[in-house]
Amino acid sequence: MLQISIIIITYNRPGDTLELLQSIGQLEDPDNLLKEVILLNNASASNYTAVKEFIRLHPGNKIRFIDAPVNLGVSAGRNFAAAKATG
């Protein structure tokens, strides 16, 4: 089965991001579906410590957290994250 990469761009929404990652973690048979989840923090001012802790505690979820050097906007953010995808 072909595995996919999910790209998520977040900006100042750590609570919603954490909720989304928890939902992804509950997918049925994620190992066959997901190659990785790439989470791009688009230079948020909000604290993402809870999100990073969730990722650290759930290494099987295959989540890669990336901090953008500056706010790239939506299109450039997608391109930046897509260039890092392997799925």
trRosetta pair geometry for C-beta under 8 A, 3 or more apart (Angstrom, degrees):
i j d omega theta_ij theta_ji phi_ij phi_ji
1 32 5.2 43 63 178 144 96
1 33 7.5 -46 132 -85 133 43
3 32 7.3 -145 -90 167 92 33
3 33 6.6 108 -130 146 71 21
3 34 6.1 28 -164 131 100 12
3 35 3.8 121 127 -55 117 84
3 87 5.1 -92 115 -137 85 113
4 33 6.7 -30 30 167 95 70
4 34 6.5 -53 65 -114 70 48
4 35 6.1 -159 79 8 16 98
4 87 5.0 104 -178 143 20 130
5 34 7.7 84 -104 -159 33 72
5 35 5.2 -50 -66 67 72 112
5 36 5.1 -2 -120 63 87 86
5 37 7.4 162 -164 -95 62 26
5 38 6.0 22 178 -7 111 108
5 85 3.9 165 90 -151 170 113
5 86 6.6 126 -67 50 131 49
5 87 3.4 158 -36 47 82 111
6 24 7.0 -151 65 -126 161 138
6 34 6.7 -41 -5 -126 106 107
6 36 7.6 -146 33 103 67 50
6 37 4.7 -14 64 -118 104 77
6 38 7.1 -177 87 27 51 66
7 38 4.9 -14 -111 67 69 106
7 40 7.1 11 -171 -4 89 111
7 78 6.4 101 124 -139 144 70
7 81 4.5 126 -149 123 120 133
7 82 6.2 -42 -70 -71 159 68
7 85 6.6 -68 -66 -70 110 126
8 17 7.1 131 146 -135 135 93
8 20 6.7 149 -133 122 151 145
8 37 6.7 12 1 179 113 96
8 38 7.0 174 27 89 67 54
8 39 4.9 -13 69 -112 107 69
8 40 6.9 179 89 25 53 70
9 40 4.8 -21 -110 69 69 108
9 42 5.4 43 -176 -42 97 122
9 74 6.7 151 85 -130 159 60
9 77 4.5 79 -125 137 141 134
9 78 6.5 -76 -39 -68 136 66
9 81 6.6 -138 -74 -17 91 148
10 13 5.5 -125 -161 58 96 94
10 14 7.5 94 160 -83 139 45
10 16 7.7 176 -132 83 112 98
10 17 4.6 16 -114 -86 153 132
10 39 6.6 2 2 -172 118 91
10 40 7.0 164 23 83 69 54
10 41 5.7 -30 71 -108 97 56
10 42 6.5 -179 77 8 39 90
10 44 6.7 -25 120 -48 85 136
10 48 7.9 116 104 -104 136 129
11 41 7.7 127 -88 -166 48 53
11 42 4.4 -43 -76 64 98 112
11 43 7.5 5 -122 63 94 61
11 44 5.2 177 -149 -85 46 91
11 71 7.0 59 -120 -129 127 109
12 44 4.7 174 -56 -144 55 102
12 45 6.1 11 -91 43 105 78
12 46 4.5 124 -133 -14 58 120
13 16 4.3 -27 165 41 111 116
13 17 5.6 123 106 -28 82 93
13 44 7.8 -124 14 -116 53 141
13 46 7.2 133 -16 40 20 160
14 17 5.4 -57 -142 39 32 115
14 18 6.2 35 159 -22 67 104
14 44 7.5 147 -51 138 90 161
14 46 5.2 -151 -17 131 109 126
14 47 6.4 -45 -25 85 164 53
14 48 4.9 -162 -107 -104 118 62
14 50 6.2 106 159 53 121 104
14 51 5.4 -123 -152 -28 90 118
15 18 5.9 -53 -149 33 28 109
15 19 6.5 27 153 -16 62 107
16 19 5.6 -55 -150 38 33 114
16 20 6.3 36 152 -21 66 105
17 20 5.7 -53 -150 35 32 113
17 21 6.4 29 154 -17 65 105
17 39 7.0 96 -167 -155 120 127
17 48 7.3 -20 74 -130 148 103
17 51 5.3 -2 106 -104 119 136
18 21 5.8 -55 -147 37 31 109
18 22 6.4 34 153 -20 64 105
18 50 5.6 -21 -85 118 145 109
18 51 5.1 -124 -75 -89 86 77
18 54 5.8 143 -138 -16 91 156
19 22 5.7 -54 -150 35 30 113
19 23 6.6 32 151 -19 63 104
20 23 5.6 -55 -152 34 33 112
20 24 6.5 33 151 -19 66 103
21 24 5.5 -49 -146 35 36 113
21 25 6.4 41 151 -23 63 104
21 37 7.3 144 -121 125 85 157
21 39 7.3 -13 -81 -78 118 144
21 51 6.9 122 4 -145 150 86
21 54 5.9 114 103 121 139 139
21 55 7.2 -70 -168 -71 154 79
21 61 7.0 69 -176 160 94 155
21 63 6.4 22 -139 -97 119 154
22 25 5.5 -53 -153 33 32 117
22 26 6.9 26 151 -17 62 106
22 54 7.2 -80 -66 -159 83 143
23 26 5.8 -62 -156 35 35 109
23 27 7.9 65 145 -49 59 77
24 27 5.9 -15 -170 -24 45 112
24 30 7.3 86 163 -116 73 139
24 34 7.8 80 179 -78 108 154
24 37 6.0 68 157 -86 160 153
24 61 6.7 92 108 -162 104 114
24 63 7.9 111 93 -78 141 112
25 30 7.4 -58 -138 -33 32 161
25 58 6.0 -37 -114 -178 136 155
25 61 5.0 -47 -98 -103 92 125
27 30 4.3 98 77 -76 115 97
27 33 6.4 -96 145 53 141 146
27 34 7.4 108 68 -24 155 122
29 32 4.9 -8 153 27 108 112
29 33 6.4 108 107 -14 80 102
30 33 5.5 -72 -144 49 41 105
30 34 4.9 -9 179 15 87 119
30 61 7.3 -12 123 -132 158 59
30 62 7.8 -168 141 23 117 116
31 34 7.2 -55 -102 50 17 82
34 37 6.5 -17 -163 -45 134 83
34 62 5.8 165 126 64 116 138
34 87 7.4 -60 -171 -97 48 163
35 62 7.1 -159 131 157 31 150
35 85 7.8 86 91 -173 129 85
35 86 5.9 -142 153 88 132 84
35 87 2.9 171 42 -84 144 118
36 62 4.7 -122 -115 153 56 109
36 63 7.4 139 -172 -100 73 23
36 64 5.8 12 179 -6 124 110
36 85 7.0 -173 67 -139 119 70
36 86 6.4 68 7 44 134 95
36 87 5.8 -169 27 -21 84 120
37 61 6.7 -32 22 148 128 91
37 62 6.1 115 11 99 79 79
37 63 4.5 -25 71 -107 108 72
37 64 7.0 174 85 22 53 67
38 63 8.0 164 -85 -159 20 55
38 64 5.1 -18 -112 65 65 105
38 66 6.6 0 -172 3 90 120
38 81 4.9 149 124 -171 131 105
38 84 5.9 139 -132 91 145 112
38 85 5.9 -99 -18 -83 145 82
39 51 7.5 -153 149 167 156 127
39 55 7.7 -126 32 -83 144 137
39 63 5.9 15 -7 -173 118 102
39 64 6.8 174 25 83 73 49
39 65 5.0 -23 72 -107 109 62
39 66 6.9 162 83 23 53 71
40 66 5.1 -23 -107 72 66 103
40 68 5.8 53 -180 -46 100 103
40 77 5.6 161 114 -174 146 98
40 80 6.6 112 -130 93 150 110
40 81 4.5 -101 -41 -75 134 122
41 44 5.4 -82 -175 9 95 107
41 48 5.9 -80 -107 -37 142 165
41 65 6.9 26 -17 -173 108 90
41 66 7.0 -169 21 90 75 48
41 67 5.0 -24 64 -111 113 60
41 68 6.4 -149 88 9 56 81
42 68 5.0 17 -126 21 43 142
42 71 5.3 61 155 -133 90 69
42 72 6.0 -109 -141 33 98 82
42 73 7.8 170 -165 -10 135 10
42 77 5.1 -24 -102 -112 120 140
43 67 7.5 89 -80 -178 51 80
43 68 5.2 -75 -34 81 82 101
43 69 7.4 -11 -75 104 111 23
43 70 5.4 1 -63 -170 153 26
43 71 4.1 -106 54 -58 127 68
43 72 7.6 134 -2 -11 112 67
44 48 6.6 99 69 -42 137 115
47 50 7.7 75 121 2 92 86
48 51 4.4 -45 -173 41 86 120
48 52 5.8 90 126 -24 88 96
48 65 7.9 161 141 -160 137 134
49 52 5.7 -58 -146 40 31 110
49 53 6.2 32 155 -21 66 107
50 53 5.6 -53 -145 36 30 113
50 54 6.5 36 153 -22 63 102
51 54 5.7 -51 -151 32 31 113
51 55 6.6 30 151 -17 63 105
51 65 7.2 135 129 -111 105 135
52 55 5.6 -53 -150 36 34 112
52 56 6.3 35 151 -20 66 106
52 65 6.1 -125 -106 64 78 179
53 56 5.6 -52 -146 36 33 113
53 57 6.2 25 157 -13 66 110
54 57 6.0 -64 -146 43 27 105
54 58 6.1 -12 165 15 65 116
55 58 6.5 -80 -138 56 23 86
55 59 7.9 65 163 -87 59 50
55 61 7.2 -113 -131 68 60 124
55 63 4.7 -112 -127 86 103 126
55 65 5.5 -115 -30 -32 177 122
56 59 7.4 -4 -167 -61 29 83
58 61 4.5 33 134 -7 110 119
58 63 7.4 46 93 13 100 120
59 62 8.0 57 166 -63 50 39
64 84 7.2 -144 112 139 147 126
66 81 6.8 170 54 -107 141 84
66 84 6.7 117 -61 53 159 174
68 71 6.8 93 100 -101 135 27
68 72 5.2 -115 -162 -13 147 109
68 77 6.5 -55 -81 -118 151 91
68 80 6.5 70 -113 115 106 160
72 76 4.0 -129 170 101 99 106
72 77 4.2 145 82 -67 114 72
72 80 5.6 -58 -155 -10 176 143
73 76 5.1 68 59 30 94 101
73 77 6.0 -157 83 -15 40 99
74 77 5.7 -66 -145 38 19 114
74 78 6.4 19 160 -19 61 105
75 78 5.9 -54 -152 32 28 109
75 79 6.5 23 154 -13 63 107
76 79 5.5 -54 -146 40 36 112
76 80 6.1 42 152 -25 67 105
77 80 5.6 -51 -144 34 30 114
77 81 6.4 22 159 -10 64 107
78 81 6.0 -61 -147 43 28 105
78 82 5.9 30 156 -22 66 111
79 82 5.6 -53 -138 37 29 113
79 83 6.5 36 159 -26 62 102
80 83 6.1 -56 -159 26 25 112
80 84 7.4 12 148 -9 57 107
81 84 5.8 -65 -160 38 39 108
81 85 6.9 54 144 -41 69 97
82 85 5.3 -38 -153 6 43 122
